[in-house]
């Protein structure tokens, strides 16, 4: 999955799952402060991502994620690593 595809999917999921205004979702947007995501929401996001892609976001890596761009970095890392 390339960066644009990953970003598009994450953005789509944030809009669909949490009804976040798409204009607020930028690579620099902080999930917790700017987008008002909590830890349960983050788990829901990871579960839905796995359903759509078959790729699991590991909990220890997900804990380090703060921004939308961080998610894209992790997703692209999985893509490069297999």
MDTraj code that builds the backbone (N, CA, C; nanometers):
import mdtraj as md
import numpy as np

residues = "UNK UNK UNK UNK UNK UNK UNK UNK UNK UNK UNK UNK UNK UNK UNK UNK UNK UNK UNK UNK UNK UNK UNK UNK UNK UNK UNK UNK UNK UNK UNK UNK UNK UNK UNK UNK UNK UNK UNK UNK UNK UNK UNK UNK UNK UNK UNK UNK UNK UNK UNK UNK UNK UNK UNK UNK UNK UNK UNK UNK UNK UNK UNK UNK UNK UNK UNK UNK UNK UNK UNK UNK UNK UNK UNK UNK UNK UNK UNK UNK UNK UNK".split()
xyz = np.array([
    [0.0855, -0.1176, 0.0000],
    [0.0000, 0.0000, 0.0000],
    [0.0901, 0.1240, 0.0000],
    [0.0671, 0.2138, -0.0954],
    [0.1483, 0.3350, -0.0998],
    [0.0923, 0.4412, -0.0040],
    [0.1670, 0.5468, 0.0143],
    [0.1296, 0.6511, 0.1108],
    [-0.0055, 0.7156, 0.0777],
    [-0.0305, 0.7430, -0.0491],
    [-0.1570, 0.8066, -0.0869],
    [-0.2755, 0.7152, -0.0594],
    [-0.2616, 0.5871, -0.0904],
    [-0.3686, 0.4908, -0.0641],
    [-0.3933, 0.4762, 0.0852],
    [-0.2856, 0.4674, 0.1616],
    [-0.2973, 0.4536, 0.3070],
    [-0.3659, 0.5763, 0.3672],
    [-0.3230, 0.6940, 0.3257],
    [-0.3825, 0.8171, 0.3770],
    [-0.5309, 0.8236, 0.3405],
    [-0.5632, 0.7897, 0.2163],
    [-0.7023, 0.7923, 0.1728],
    [-0.7903, 0.6986, 0.2537],
    [-0.7406, 0.5792, 0.2798],
    [-0.8174, 0.4827, 0.3573],
    [-0.8344, 0.5289, 0.5015],
    [-0.7279, 0.5752, 0.5639],
    [-0.7362, 0.6241, 0.7022],
    [-0.8349, 0.7401, 0.7105],
    [-0.8261, 0.8302, 0.6158],
    [-0.9165, 0.9457, 0.6134],
    [-1.0614, 0.8985, 0.6006],
    [-1.0854, 0.8055, 0.5095],
    [-1.2194, 0.7505, 0.4887],
    [-1.2719, 0.6853, 0.6171],
    [-1.1879, 0.6080, 0.6835],
    [-1.2301, 0.5408, 0.8064],
    [-1.2634, 0.6408, 0.9169],
    [-1.1828, 0.7452, 0.9291],
    [-1.2088, 0.8458, 1.0320],
    [-1.3418, 0.9169, 1.0078],
    [-1.3722, 0.9433, 0.8828],
    [-1.5003, 1.0070, 0.8487],
    [-1.6158, 0.9112, 0.8761],
    [-1.6032, 0.7877, 0.8272],
    [-1.7108, 0.6896, 0.8415],
    [-1.7360, 0.6480, 0.9861],
    [-1.6306, 0.6171, 1.0573],
    [-1.6455, 0.5632, 1.1924],
    [-1.6776, 0.6687, 1.2968],
    [-1.6197, 0.7863, 1.2822],
    [-1.6285, 0.8858, 1.3889],
    [-1.6920, 1.0173, 1.3454],
    [-1.7403, 1.0215, 1.2199],
    [-1.8077, 1.1391, 1.1671],
    [-1.7240, 1.2662, 1.1820],
    [-1.5951, 1.2521, 1.1563],
    [-1.5046, 1.3661, 1.1617],
    [-1.5103, 1.4374, 1.0282],
    [-1.5136, 1.5692, 1.0325],
    [-1.5133, 1.6500, 0.9108],
    [-1.3847, 1.6224, 0.8344],
    [-1.3978, 1.5815, 0.7088],
    [-1.2822, 1.5450, 0.6271],
    [-1.1809, 1.6584, 0.6178],
    [-1.2251, 1.7816, 0.6257],
    [-1.1344, 1.8969, 0.6172],
    [-1.0372, 1.9027, 0.7358],
    [-1.0772, 1.8455, 0.8484],
    [-0.9922, 1.8447, 0.9679],
    [-0.8822, 1.7393, 0.9607],
    [-0.9006, 1.6418, 0.8735],
    [-0.8092, 1.5279, 0.8676],
    [-0.6939, 1.5594, 0.7732],
    [-0.5806, 1.5899, 0.8332],
    [-0.4577, 1.6173, 0.7586],
    [-0.3490, 1.5268, 0.8147],
    [-0.2385, 1.5092, 0.7441],
    [-0.1305, 1.4268, 0.7991],
    [-0.0796, 1.4770, 0.9347],
    [-0.0894, 1.6072, 0.9578],
    [-0.0389, 1.6657, 1.0823],
    [-0.1412, 1.6627, 1.1957],
    [-0.2658, 1.6283, 1.1664],
    [-0.3717, 1.6308, 1.2676],
    [-0.3434, 1.5294, 1.3782],
    [-0.3452, 1.5774, 1.5017],
    [-0.3278, 1.4917, 1.6191],
    [-0.4587, 1.4171, 1.6436],
    [-0.4506, 1.2850, 1.6485],
    [-0.5707, 1.2039, 1.6651],
    [-0.6463, 1.2381, 1.7928],
    [-0.5730, 1.2609, 1.8984],
    [-0.6347, 1.2774, 2.0291],
    [-0.6767, 1.4212, 2.0566],
    [-0.5952, 1.5169, 2.0183],
    [-0.6283, 1.6563, 2.0464],
    [-0.7105, 1.7209, 1.9355],
    [-0.6681, 1.7045, 1.8107],
    [-0.7363, 1.7717, 1.6999],
    [-0.8633, 1.6989, 1.6555],
    [-0.8602, 1.5659, 1.6580],
    [-0.9723, 1.4876, 1.6056],
    [-1.0579, 1.4246, 1.7149],
    [-1.0192, 1.4435, 1.8416],
    [-1.0968, 1.3975, 1.9567],
    [-1.1204, 1.2465, 1.9570],
    [-1.0162, 1.1708, 1.9182],
    [-1.0207, 1.0247, 1.9214],
    [-0.9733, 0.9814, 2.0608],
    [-1.0406, 0.8825, 2.1196],
    [-0.9926, 0.8289, 2.2470],
    [-0.9336, 0.6897, 2.2232],
    [-0.8874, 0.6266, 2.3284],
    [-0.8185, 0.4985, 2.3125],
    [-0.9104, 0.3886, 2.2586],
    [-1.0370, 0.3906, 2.2965],
    [-1.1321, 0.2921, 2.2453],
    [-1.1550, 0.3158, 2.0957],
    [-1.1662, 0.4423, 2.0570],
    [-1.1807, 0.4754, 1.9152],
    [-1.0597, 0.4272, 1.8351],
    [-0.9423, 0.4423, 1.8936],
    [-0.8195, 0.3998, 1.8256],
    [-0.8220, 0.2492, 1.8003],
    [-0.8727, 0.1740, 1.8966],
    [-0.8852, 0.0289, 1.8792],
    [-0.9857, -0.0021, 1.7687],
    [-1.0977, 0.0685, 1.7695],
    [-1.1981, 0.0487, 1.6648],
    [-1.1403, 0.0779, 1.5265],
    [-1.0590, 0.1820, 1.5184],
    [-0.9939, 0.2175, 1.3931],
    [-0.9010, 0.1058, 1.3464],
    [-0.8223, 0.0521, 1.4386],
    [-0.7297, -0.0562, 1.4054],
    [-0.8046, -0.1811, 1.3601],
    [-0.9154, -0.2134, 1.4267],
    [-0.9949, -0.3314, 1.3906],
    [-1.0552, -0.3138, 1.2513],
    [-1.1103, -0.1966, 1.2247],
    [-1.1709, -0.1722, 1.0931],
    [-1.0656, -0.1716, 0.9837],
    [-0.9490, -0.1177, 1.0144],
    [-0.8402, -0.1186, 0.9172],
    [-0.8045, -0.2630, 0.8805],
    [-0.7969, -0.3495, 0.9815],
    [-0.7643, -0.4902, 0.9553],
    [-0.8725, -0.5572, 0.8707],
    [-0.9986, -0.5261, 0.8986],
    [-1.1086, -0.5839, 0.8200],
    [-1.0965, -0.5461, 0.6727],
    [-1.0572, -0.4235, 0.6469],
    [-1.0536, -0.3742, 0.5088],
    [-0.9273, -0.4130, 0.4336],
    [-0.8172, -0.4328, 0.5057],
    [-0.6900, -0.4565, 0.4376],
    [-0.6288, -0.5926, 0.4672],
    [-0.6719, -0.6554, 0.5763],
    [-0.6103, -0.7802, 0.6180],
    [-0.4819, -0.7591, 0.6953],
    [-0.4434, -0.6351, 0.7140],
    [-0.3202, -0.6022, 0.7871],
    [-0.3532, -0.5581, 0.9284],
    [-0.2816, -0.6148, 1.0226],
    [-0.3040, -0.5810, 1.1623],
    [-0.2054, -0.4740, 1.2061],
    [-0.2582, -0.3722, 1.2713],
    [-0.1730, -0.2711, 1.3344],
    [-0.1415, -0.3219, 1.4745],
    [-0.0155, -0.3445, 1.5026],
    [0.0258, -0.4025, 1.6299],
    [0.0055, -0.3027, 1.7442],
    [-0.0456, -0.3496, 1.8578],
    [-0.0746, -0.2593, 1.9692],
    [0.0449, -0.1764, 2.0161],
    [0.1636, -0.2360, 2.0213],
    [0.2797, -0.1607, 2.0686],
    [0.3155, -0.0477, 1.9721],
    [0.2933, -0.0692, 1.8430],
    [0.3181, 0.0362, 1.7455],
    [0.2061, 0.1398, 1.7478],
    [0.0833, 0.0927, 1.7669],
    [-0.0293, 0.1849, 1.7680],
    [-0.0204, 0.2813, 1.8861],
    [0.0391, 0.2370, 1.9961],
    [0.0552, 0.3246, 2.1127],
    [0.1429, 0.4457, 2.0822],
    [0.2334, 0.4322, 1.9874],
    [0.3262, 0.5403, 1.9520],
    [0.2643, 0.6413, 1.8556],
    [0.1517, 0.6056, 1.7971],
    [0.0884, 0.6904, 1.6961],
    [0.0214, 0.8100, 1.7618],
    [0.0493, 0.9269, 1.7079],
    [-0.0131, 1.0498, 1.7569],
    [-0.0875, 1.1249, 1.6472],
    [-0.0393, 1.1145, 1.5237],
    [-0.0995, 1.1905, 1.4143],
    [-0.1485, 1.0971, 1.3040],
    [-0.2274, 1.1522, 1.2152],
    [-0.2719, 1.0762, 1.0982],
    [-0.1503, 1.0314, 1.0175],
    [-0.0520, 1.1189, 1.0042],
    [0.0708, 1.0850, 0.9326],
    [0.1457, 0.9690, 0.9956],
    [0.1404, 0.9590, 1.1293],
    [0.2045, 0.8465, 1.1981],
    [0.1398, 0.7140, 1.1558],
    [0.0075, 0.7138, 1.1398],
    [-0.0609, 0.5917, 1.0964],
    [-0.0129, 0.5539, 0.9569],
    [-0.0051, 0.6533, 0.8694],
    [0.0398, 0.6277, 0.7323],
    [0.1810, 0.5692, 0.7345],
    [0.2687, 0.6236, 0.8181],
    [0.4056, 0.5720, 0.8281],
    [0.4063, 0.4260, 0.8704],
    [0.3243, 0.3911, 0.9703],
    [0.3203, 0.2533, 1.0182],
    [0.2654, 0.1612, 0.9095],
    [0.1578, 0.2052, 0.8450],
    [0.0969, 0.1241, 0.7392],
    [0.1962, 0.1012, 0.6261],
    [0.2657, 0.2041, 0.5858],
    [0.3615, 0.1894, 0.4774],
    [0.4810, 0.1041, 0.5203],
    [0.5154, 0.1082, 0.6463],
    [0.6210, 0.0208, 0.6986],
    [0.5820, -0.1250, 0.6889],
    [0.4547, -0.1551, 0.7191],
    [0.4058, -0.2922, 0.7042],
    [0.4112, -0.3323, 0.5585],
    [0.3748, -0.2406, 0.4722],
    [0.3737, -0.2705, 0.3292],
    [0.5132, -0.3039, 0.2793],
    [0.6126, -0.2282, 0.3248],
    [0.7509, -0.2513, 0.2820],
    [0.8054, -0.3788, 0.3441],
    [0.7626, -0.4062, 0.4681],
    [0.8167, -0.5212, 0.5387],
    [0.7463, -0.6512, 0.5078],
    [0.6326, -0.6426, 0.4385],
    [0.5607, -0.7664, 0.4052],
    [0.4453, -0.7826, 0.4872],
])
top = md.Topology()
chain = top.add_chain()
for i, resn in enumerate(residues, 1):
    res = top.add_residue(resn, chain, resSeq=i)
    for name in ("N", "CA", "C"):
        top.add_atom(name, md.element.get_by_symbol(name[0]), res)
traj = md.Trajectory(xyz[None], top)
